[in-house]
Amino acid sequence: MAGGDGVVKKAGVVAIDSNVFIIDLRYRNDIHFDINQRFLKRVYSSGDSVTSLINLLEIIGILSFNLNERQLSEFYTYFPKRYNVDVIPSLTQNSHLPELGIRRLLEIMAMKASFGDALVMGFLESYIPHASYFVTWDKEHFEGKIGMKVLTPAEFMEL
């Protein structure tokens, strides 16, 4: 899905936030679990979904409290297959985090964004600029701050 420069140029892509995957992986009793799972099944079938490398690393950081090093490494490799999602910009463990300009991160944070959310937004605009939707349970953190429609999984399922 990504070009040689790691940028997704295809329109109609659905970018997915970390919390959608975390609910699926860790919070089966969450009030949103059922709709969250239906959303993940729908995007799995479509094959047009992505998440950022920052999101995947955030998920792994959360899982690190319950998994050992080997399990974390295996999860890193297995994640795209489990969810039929592309990780952008790169998935090789020998790569480095791509640069994001500090000035841009500060501009995003000036819009009342946490550092973690600013990193996600910076990656979205740099590597997934043509996504049609960003799907998150934290809609209020992103709405009006990125160049794509922000929806919850429940809202996305109504499309």
Backbone as numpy.savetxt, mean C-alpha at the origin, in Angstrom:
# Nx Ny Nz CAx CAy CAz Cx Cy Cz
3.75 -4.87 -14.28 2.92 -3.67 -14.28 3.79 -2.42 -14.28
4.93 -2.47 -13.58 5.82 -1.31 -13.53 6.78 -1.35 -14.70
7.16 -0.16 -15.16 8.15 -0.05 -16.23 9.55 -0.25 -15.68
10.54 -0.13 -16.55 11.93 -0.31 -16.16 12.39 0.67 -15.09
11.73 1.81 -15.00 12.09 2.80 -13.98 11.34 2.58 -12.67
10.54 1.50 -12.60 9.79 1.18 -11.39 8.49 1.94 -11.24
8.15 2.80 -12.20 6.95 3.61 -12.12 5.80 2.90 -12.83
4.64 2.83 -12.16 3.45 2.26 -12.76 2.82 3.33 -13.65
2.76 3.06 -14.94 2.23 4.04 -15.89 0.81 3.70 -16.34
0.33 2.53 -15.97 -1.00 2.07 -16.34 -2.05 2.77 -15.49
-3.12 3.23 -16.13 -4.23 3.84 -15.38 -5.16 2.74 -14.90
-6.02 3.07 -13.95 -7.01 2.13 -13.46 -6.50 1.23 -12.34
-5.30 1.47 -11.89 -4.69 0.66 -10.85 -5.26 1.06 -9.49
-5.39 0.09 -8.60 -5.84 0.33 -7.24 -4.65 0.19 -6.31
-4.27 1.26 -5.63 -3.19 1.23 -4.65 -3.82 0.96 -3.28
-3.17 0.09 -2.51 -3.76 -0.36 -1.24 -2.83 -0.02 -0.08
-3.40 0.52 0.99 -2.67 0.91 2.18 -2.41 -0.30 3.09
-1.45 -0.15 3.96 -1.03 -1.20 4.89 -2.17 -1.73 5.76
-3.01 -0.83 6.26 -4.01 -1.26 7.24 -5.02 -2.25 6.67
-5.23 -2.24 5.36 -6.13 -3.21 4.75 -5.56 -4.62 4.90
-4.25 -4.75 4.66 -3.60 -6.05 4.79 -3.47 -6.47 6.25
-3.20 -5.51 7.13 -3.05 -5.82 8.55 -4.34 -6.36 9.14
-5.47 -5.79 8.77 -6.75 -6.31 9.25 -6.91 -7.77 8.81
-6.57 -8.05 7.56 -6.68 -9.42 7.06 -5.75 -10.37 7.80
-4.54 -9.92 8.09 -3.53 -10.79 8.69 -3.67 -10.95 10.20
-4.16 -9.93 10.90 -4.08 -9.93 12.36 -5.38 -9.69 13.11
-6.38 -9.11 12.47 -7.54 -8.67 13.24 -8.84 -9.26 12.71
-8.99 -10.57 12.85 -10.18 -11.27 12.35 -11.45 -10.85 13.08
-11.32 -10.28 14.27 -12.49 -9.81 15.02 -12.82 -8.34 14.76
-12.06 -7.70 13.90 -12.30 -6.29 13.56 -13.67 -6.14 12.92
-14.34 -5.06 13.23 -15.68 -4.78 12.68 -15.66 -4.75 11.14
-14.53 -4.42 10.55 -14.41 -4.29 9.09 -13.87 -5.56 8.42
-13.61 -6.60 9.19 -12.94 -7.77 8.63 -13.65 -8.36 7.41
-14.96 -8.56 7.48 -15.69 -9.20 6.38 -15.64 -8.39 5.09
-15.93 -7.10 5.17 -15.89 -6.26 3.96 -14.46 -6.13 3.46
-13.52 -6.07 4.39 -12.11 -5.99 4.04 -11.70 -7.24 3.24
-12.14 -8.40 3.69 -11.81 -9.65 3.00 -12.47 -9.71 1.62
-13.71 -9.25 1.52 -14.39 -9.22 0.21 -13.65 -8.28 -0.75
-13.20 -7.14 -0.23 -12.42 -6.21 -1.06 -11.14 -6.89 -1.56
-10.40 -7.54 -0.66 -9.14 -8.19 -1.05 -9.38 -9.30 -2.08
-10.47 -10.02 -1.96 -10.79 -11.05 -2.95 -11.09 -10.42 -4.31
-11.78 -9.30 -4.28 -12.12 -8.62 -5.55 -10.87 -8.12 -6.26
-9.98 -7.47 -5.53 -8.77 -6.95 -6.19 -7.81 -8.08 -6.55
-7.84 -9.17 -5.79 -7.03 -10.34 -6.15 -7.46 -10.84 -7.53
-8.76 -10.93 -7.74 -9.29 -11.43 -9.00 -8.99 -10.49 -10.16
-9.00 -9.19 -9.90 -8.78 -8.21 -10.98 -7.32 -8.16 -11.42
-6.40 -8.40 -10.48 -4.98 -8.35 -10.80 -4.44 -6.96 -11.08
-5.20 -5.91 -10.75 -4.78 -4.53 -11.01 -4.50 -3.76 -9.73
-3.93 -4.42 -8.73 -3.66 -3.72 -7.49 -2.17 -3.69 -7.18
-1.80 -2.64 -6.46 -0.41 -2.43 -6.07 -0.37 -1.94 -4.64
0.79 -2.06 -4.04 1.06 -1.39 -2.78 2.50 -0.92 -2.86
2.85 0.02 -2.03 4.22 0.54 -2.09 5.15 -0.32 -1.24
6.42 -0.25 -1.56 7.44 -0.92 -0.76 7.37 -0.44 0.68
7.08 0.84 0.87 6.94 1.39 2.23 5.81 0.69 2.97
4.68 0.46 2.29 3.57 -0.25 2.93 3.97 -1.66 3.32
4.64 -2.37 2.42 5.05 -3.74 2.73 6.01 -3.76 3.93
6.96 -2.84 3.96 7.89 -2.79 5.09 7.18 -2.43 6.39
6.16 -1.58 6.31 5.37 -1.26 7.50 4.65 -2.51 8.01
4.07 -3.28 7.11 3.38 -4.52 7.49 4.37 -5.47 8.16
5.54 -5.63 7.56 6.55 -6.53 8.12 7.00 -6.04 9.50
7.12 -4.73 9.67 7.48 -4.19 10.99 6.45 -4.56 12.04
5.19 -4.52 11.68 4.12 -4.90 12.62 4.19 -6.39 12.92
4.41 -7.20 11.89 4.48 -8.65 12.07 5.74 -9.09 12.80
6.76 -8.23 12.82 8.05 -8.60 13.41 7.96 -8.96 14.89
6.93 -8.52 15.55 6.78 -8.83 16.97 6.34 -10.28 17.21
5.85 -10.94 16.14 5.36 -12.31 16.28 6.05 -13.32 15.37
6.93 -12.86 14.48 7.59 -13.75 13.54 9.11 -13.67 13.70
9.78 -14.78 13.39 11.24 -14.75 13.44 11.81 -14.23 12.11
13.12 -14.09 12.04 13.77 -13.50 10.86 13.48 -14.30 9.59
13.53 -15.61 9.67 13.26 -16.45 8.49 11.82 -16.25 8.03
10.88 -16.23 8.96 9.47 -16.04 8.62 9.22 -14.67 7.98
9.88 -13.65 8.49 9.73 -12.31 7.92 10.26 -12.26 6.50
11.41 -12.89 6.27 12.00 -12.93 4.94 11.08 -13.69 3.97
10.54 -14.80 4.42 9.62 -15.58 3.58 8.35 -14.79 3.29
7.84 -14.07 4.30 6.64 -13.26 4.09 6.91 -12.17 3.06
8.07 -11.54 3.13 8.45 -10.49 2.19 8.37 -11.01 0.76
8.85 -12.22 0.55 8.86 -12.83 -0.78 7.46 -13.31 -1.18
6.72 -13.87 -0.23 5.43 -14.49 -0.50 4.28 -13.48 -0.65
4.38 -12.34 -0.02 3.30 -11.35 0.05 2.64 -11.07 -1.31
3.40 -10.76 -2.38 2.73 -10.44 -3.66 1.87 -11.59 -4.20
2.30 -12.80 -3.99 1.52 -13.96 -4.46 0.26 -14.14 -3.62
0.40 -13.96 -2.32 -0.75 -14.15 -1.43 -1.90 -13.22 -1.80
-1.57 -11.98 -2.15 -2.60 -10.98 -2.43 -2.74 -10.63 -3.92
-1.93 -11.23 -4.78 -1.91 -10.90 -6.20 -1.77 -9.39 -6.40
-0.77 -8.84 -5.73 -0.52 -7.40 -5.73 0.93 -7.16 -6.11
1.17 -6.13 -6.91 2.54 -5.74 -7.22 3.05 -4.81 -6.14
4.31 -5.00 -5.75 4.95 -4.11 -4.79 5.84 -3.17 -5.59
5.61 -1.89 -5.40 6.30 -0.86 -6.18 7.13 0.00 -5.25
8.41 0.31 -5.57 9.05 0.12 -6.86 9.83 -1.18 -7.03
10.28 -1.84 -5.99 11.11 -3.02 -6.17 10.88 -3.99 -5.04
11.06 -5.28 -5.31 10.85 -6.27 -4.27 12.12 -7.03 -3.91
13.20 -6.84 -4.63 14.39 -7.61 -4.31 14.97 -7.15 -2.98
15.38 -8.11 -2.17 15.90 -7.78 -0.84 17.27 -7.12 -0.92
17.93 -7.18 -2.05 19.24 -6.55 -2.20 19.16 -5.11 -2.70
17.96 -4.65 -3.00 17.82 -3.27 -3.47 17.84 -2.30 -2.29
17.80 -1.02 -2.61 17.78 0.04 -1.60 16.48 0.81 -1.71
16.13 1.47 -0.63 14.96 2.33 -0.69 15.23 3.46 -1.68
14.31 3.70 -2.60 14.49 4.82 -3.52 14.43 6.15 -2.77
15.09 7.14 -3.34 15.12 8.46 -2.72 13.79 9.17 -2.86
13.45 9.90 -1.84 12.35 10.84 -1.87 12.91 12.16 -1.37
12.59 13.24 -2.06 13.11 14.53 -1.66 12.57 14.99 -0.32
13.46 15.47 0.52 13.06 15.97 1.84 12.07 17.13 1.70
12.34 18.01 0.75 11.44 19.16 0.54 10.01 18.68 0.30
9.86 17.63 -0.55 8.51 17.12 -0.85 7.89 16.49 0.38
8.67 15.74 1.15 8.14 15.15 2.38 7.68 16.23 3.35
8.46 17.31 3.47 8.05 18.41 4.35 6.77 19.08 3.85
6.64 19.23 2.52 5.41 19.80 1.96 4.20 18.93 2.28
4.38 17.63 2.18 3.28 16.71 2.49 2.96 16.78 3.98
3.99 16.77 4.83 3.74 16.84 6.28 3.10 18.16 6.67
3.36 19.23 5.93 2.72 20.53 6.20 1.22 20.47 5.96
0.76 19.45 5.22 -0.68 19.26 5.02 -1.29 18.45 6.16
-0.55 18.34 7.28 -0.99 17.59 8.47 -0.96 16.08 8.21
0.22 15.61 7.85 0.44 14.18 7.62 1.58 13.70 8.51
1.42 12.52 9.06 2.51 11.92 9.84 3.66 11.56 8.89
4.82 11.32 9.45 5.97 10.94 8.64 5.68 9.66 7.83
5.08 8.65 8.48 4.75 7.41 7.78 3.79 7.63 6.63
2.74 8.43 6.87 1.78 8.73 5.81 2.44 9.56 4.70
3.33 10.47 5.07 4.04 11.28 4.07 4.91 10.39 3.19
5.57 9.39 3.78 6.37 8.45 2.99 5.49 7.70 2.00
4.35 7.21 2.47 3.43 6.50 1.57 2.98 7.43 0.44
2.57 8.65 0.78 2.12 9.59 -0.25 3.23 9.93 -1.23
4.44 10.11 -0.71 5.58 10.39 -1.59 5.83 9.25 -2.56
5.76 8.02 -2.07 5.93 6.86 -2.95 4.79 6.76 -3.95
3.57 7.02 -3.52 2.44 6.97 -4.44 2.62 7.95 -5.58
2.98 9.18 -5.26 3.08 10.18 -6.33 4.32 9.96 -7.20
5.37 9.36 -6.65 6.58 9.12 -7.42 6.52 7.84 -8.26
5.90 6.80 -7.73 5.97 5.49 -8.37 4.63 4.93 -8.84
3.55 5.49 -8.36 2.23 4.98 -8.75 1.32 6.18 -9.08
1.79 7.12 -9.89 1.05 8.37 -10.10 -0.25 8.21 -10.88
-0.41 7.12 -11.59 -1.60 6.96 -12.42 -2.66 6.07 -11.79
-2.48 5.71 -10.52 -3.49 4.90 -9.84 -4.81 5.67 -9.81
-5.89 4.96 -9.99 -7.20 5.59 -9.94 -7.69 5.75 -8.51
-7.31 4.80 -7.65 -7.80 4.79 -6.29 -6.70 4.45 -5.31
-6.79 5.04 -4.13 -5.99 4.63 -2.99 -6.99 4.16 -1.95
-6.88 2.88 -1.56 -7.86 2.29 -0.65 -7.22 2.10 0.72
-7.87 2.68 1.73 -7.35 2.69 3.09 -8.51 2.80 4.08
-8.28 2.32 5.29 -9.26 2.55 6.35 -9.00 3.89 7.03
-7.92 4.57 6.67 -7.59 5.89 7.23 -7.82 6.97 6.17
-8.98 6.98 5.59 -9.31 7.89 4.50 -8.99 9.35 4.84
-9.31 9.74 6.06 -9.13 11.14 6.46 -7.65 11.55 6.49
-6.74 10.60 6.57 -5.30 10.92 6.57 -4.80 11.29 5.18
-5.50 10.84 4.12 -4.98 10.96 2.76 -5.85 11.80 1.83
-7.12 11.90 2.12 -8.04 12.58 1.21 -7.65 14.04 1.00
-7.60 14.45 -0.26 -7.24 15.80 -0.62 -5.75 16.08 -0.60
-4.95 15.06 -0.29 -3.50 15.24 -0.20 -2.75 14.49 -1.29
-3.45 13.64 -2.02 -2.83 12.89 -3.11 -3.69 13.00 -4.35
-3.09 12.75 -5.49 -3.77 12.96 -6.77 -4.61 11.79 -7.25
-5.25 11.10 -6.36 -6.14 10.00 -6.75 -7.30 9.97 -5.77
-8.35 9.30 -6.15 -9.52 9.19 -5.29 -9.19 8.27 -4.12
-9.50 8.70 -2.91 -9.25 7.93 -1.70 -10.58 7.33 -1.23
-10.58 6.01 -1.07 -11.78 5.30 -0.66 -11.46 4.30 0.45
-12.45 3.98 1.25 -12.32 2.85 2.16 -12.63 1.59 1.34
-12.25 0.41 1.83 -12.65 -0.81 1.11 -14.16 -0.92 0.94
-14.93 -0.49 1.93 -16.39 -0.55 1.82 -16.88 0.35 0.68
-16.33 1.56 0.58 -16.71 2.47 -0.50 -16.30 1.90 -1.86
-15.14 1.30 -1.94 -14.68 0.71 -3.18 -15.63 -0.40 -3.63
-16.13 -1.18 -2.71 -17.03 -2.28 -3.05 -18.36 -1.79 -3.61
-18.70 -0.52 -3.37 -19.94 0.05 -3.90 -19.78 0.53 -5.34
-18.56 0.55 -5.87 -18.35 1.01 -7.25 -18.89 0.02 -8.25
